[in-house]
């Protein structure tokens, strides 16, 4: 891990926000010394059947940030989510801050730009985001040091954000009894995900790991925090005794049994635009449904 500037001496304050509709955990990560903060993997509420958006989840984060007199420096996406819509534009308008995602977003935009027949007006260069991160890039949240690890496999644009002694893993890992994320979306790959997970598991044993999703396997309470050591020992997909071959076999067979996420069609269209809604030729917000496209 010498290539990554790990700072286990720094301990950010982490406030989780759980969205039960998508089983997503968003985070406000703040610097106790300066009150600077980042928002990671925000959620926009979306009633698919009615075609209506609302902002309950985002408003909870805004209220928390204002109550605690925090200053938003970053609004970060760990990847292009397929199960919920990002609230990044709403948060940015209310609180400021820069949006950021992996530079490989351009691969996602190219792939799904074709699937959704977006035409030449849709920019496929990541310019919808303020910052495009590459592996090893560093940034600041007040006095906190953050860096990014490229962790493709679930999608090509997945990144783990390490801030002090805390790492936000997106969909690279779930809690130890949940295993890992699917790899059957366009650009996903089981071998690549296994290798990415090994990068995460090479972080210090007591690095805190924060999940983007939890589904409460076997009826347990929802959880979102674990450690590298716990994952290395107990993760049901990549823990002790697992190999790349066994992981690829397990992941491939499991993914064949999974249905598509309920919100994948709107989520991809919105999230590859940094949370902005697509519009029709008259400028009205409008979503498309490609038939047999996914």
N, C-alpha and C positions, 0 to 999 in steps of 0.2 A: 504493500500500500504506500510505498515511498513516493509514488507519483502523485498522490492526493494529499492535500494539506489538512489532515485531520486535526481538529482542535477539541479534544475531550475535556479540556479545562473550561470550556464555555458551555453554560447551561441556559438555553433559551427557555422562556415561559411558553407553554404550549396549551392553547385552549381549543378543545375539539368541539365540533358541531355535527351531530348525527342526523342524516336525512333518512327517515324510515322508508320513504317511497322508493328510493334507489339503493338503500343500504350503503350510502356513501358517508364517509367521514371527511369533512373539511377542517382546516386548521387555521387559526390565527397564531402566528409564531412571533413573539416579541422579545426585544432586547431589554432586560431589566434595568440596564444602565441608562439608556437613552429614550425608551418608549417607542423606538422605531419598530415597525412590524411588517410582516408579509402575510398574505392570504394565500393558502394553498388549496387547490382543487375545489373551488366554490361551486355551489349548486343553484341553478335557476329552477323554480317550480314550474311544471308544465302539465296541464290537463290535456292529454293527447286527444281524448274523445271530443272535448269541446274546442280544441284548438286555442286554448287560452294560457297565457303566462302570468305568473305572479311572483312575488318577491319575499315570501315569508322567511326562507332560509337566509337570503342575503341580508334582509333587514335585521335579523338577529345578530349577524356579524357586525353590521354597521353600528347597531346599538352598543354592542360590547366594545368596539373600538372607540367610539365617542365617549362612552362612560369612563373608560380607562385612560382617556386622553392619549391614545396611541396615534402614531403617524405612519400611514401606509407607504412603504417604499416599493413593494413588489406585489404583484398579483400573478401567481405562478400556476401553470398547468403541468402536472407530471406527465401527461400524454393527452392525445385526443380521445376523450372519453366516449364510449359507445352506450352508456347506460344512464347518463344524465346530461343536461345542458349546463354550460358554464354561465355564471352570472358576472363574468369579468367586466363587461362594459358598464353594467349598472353600478358595480362597486367602484370602478375607476371614476365614473362621473361624480359619485358621491364623496369619494375619499382620495382620489388621485392615485399615484403609484404607477409603475411601469409593468406591463404585461410581459411574460416570458414563457417560452416553450423551447423544446429541442429543435435544432436546425433541420432535423429530418422531417419536420412538418411539411416541407416541400414535397416529399415523397407521398405523404398522405393526401395532400392537396391535388397532386397529379393523378393519383389513383382514383380518388373519389370525385374529383372534378369530372372525370370521364363517366363514372357510374351515374352521377346525377346530371350529366349533360349540361354542365355549367356554362359552356361557351367561352369565348375569348375575354369577356368582361371580368371573369373571376381570376384574380391574380394568384398564381401558383408559386410565389417566391417567399412566402412567409411574412410579407409586408404588413399583414393585418396585426401582427404582434410588434411590440416595441423592441424586444430583444430575442434573438435566437441563440440559444446556448449550444456549445459543443463540448465534448467530453473534456473534463478537467477545468472548465471555466470557473472562475471564482467571482463572488460578489459580496456586498456588505448589506447587513441589516443593522443600521446603527454601528455598534462596535462588534457585532457578531460576524464571524467569518462563515460564508457559505460556499460550497462548491457543488458541481454537478458530475454525476456518473452516468454515462450513456449505458442504458440497460435494455436494448431491443429484445424482441422475442414475442411479447404480447402484441406490440405494434412496433414499427420501425422507429417511432419518435418517443419511446419511453425513456424517462430519466428519473434517477433517484437524486433528491436534493438533500445534501448533508449540511446541517447547520449546527455548529458546535458538536454536542454529544448526542444529537438527534438526527435520524435519517428518515425522510419521507419517501416511501418506496413505491407509491402509485399502485399499479396492478402487478408489479413484478413478483410480489409475495403476498400471501394472506397470512393470517395467524397460523401458528404451527398445526393446529387441527383442521385448518382450511386448505393448506397446501400452496397452490400456485394458480395463476390465471390462465385462461384459455389461450390458444395460439392459432385458432382457425379463422381469424379475420384476415383480410388481404394484407400481406406483408408479415404475418406472424410466422414463427418457426420455433419448434420445440427445442432443437439443439441450441439455437441462439439464446433462447430463454434460459436454458440450463446454465450456459456459460455466463450469462448476465447475473444470475442468482449467485453463482460462485464468487463473482466480484463483490456482491453485497456481503456475502458471508465471510469475506476476507477482511472486513472492517473489524475494529477491536471488539472483543467479546461483549463488553458492557455498553456498546453503542445501542442507544434506544432506537427501535424501529417502529414507525407509525404507519399503519395500514390506511389505504384509501377506501377499502370495503371490508365489511364483515357480515356474515349471514347467520351467525349463531349456530354452528353445526351441532346436531343432536340436541337442540333445544337450549343450549347454554345461553347465558346473557351475552349481549353484544360487547365485544372488546376490540381494542385497536392498538394497544401498545405491547411490544415484546422486546426481546434483545437478540443480538446476533447469536449469542451462545445458545439461547433457547431454540432459535430456528435451526441452528446447526445440529443440535441434539435431537429435536423432536418434530421437525416439520415432516408431515406424512408423505410428502412428495420428494423432498431433497435432503432429508435428515440423514443421520448416521446409517450407513449401509446402502444408501442409494448410489446409483451410477448414472452416467449420461444415458446409456442404453435403456436402463429400466425407467428412467424419467420420460424419455421420448415415447416408449411403448405405453406407459400409463397415460401420459398427456394426450397422445393421439387417440387412444381408445376412449378416453373420457370425453374428449371434445365431440366425438361423433354422436354422443348421447345428449348434448346440450342444445337447447333451443336458442334462437337469437334473442338478445336483450330487447325488452319491450320498447324502449325508446331509441333503438339504434339508428333508425332512419332520420328522425329529426335531430338527434344528437350529433351525428356526423356532419350534417349540413351546417349546423350552427357552430360546432366546436372547431371545425377547420377554418372558420372565419373569426376566430378569437372571441366567440360568444355572440357575434352579430347575427341577426336574422337575415336569411336570403330574401330577396324581393322579386316581384314579378315585373313586367315591362312598364307598369304604371307606378312602380316604387312602393307597392303594398307588400307587407310581410307575407311570404308564401313559401310553403314547403312542397317538395316533390316526393313522390313514391315510385321509385324505379321497380318495374315488375321483373321478377327473377334476376335482379341485379346483384344481390348479395348471396 
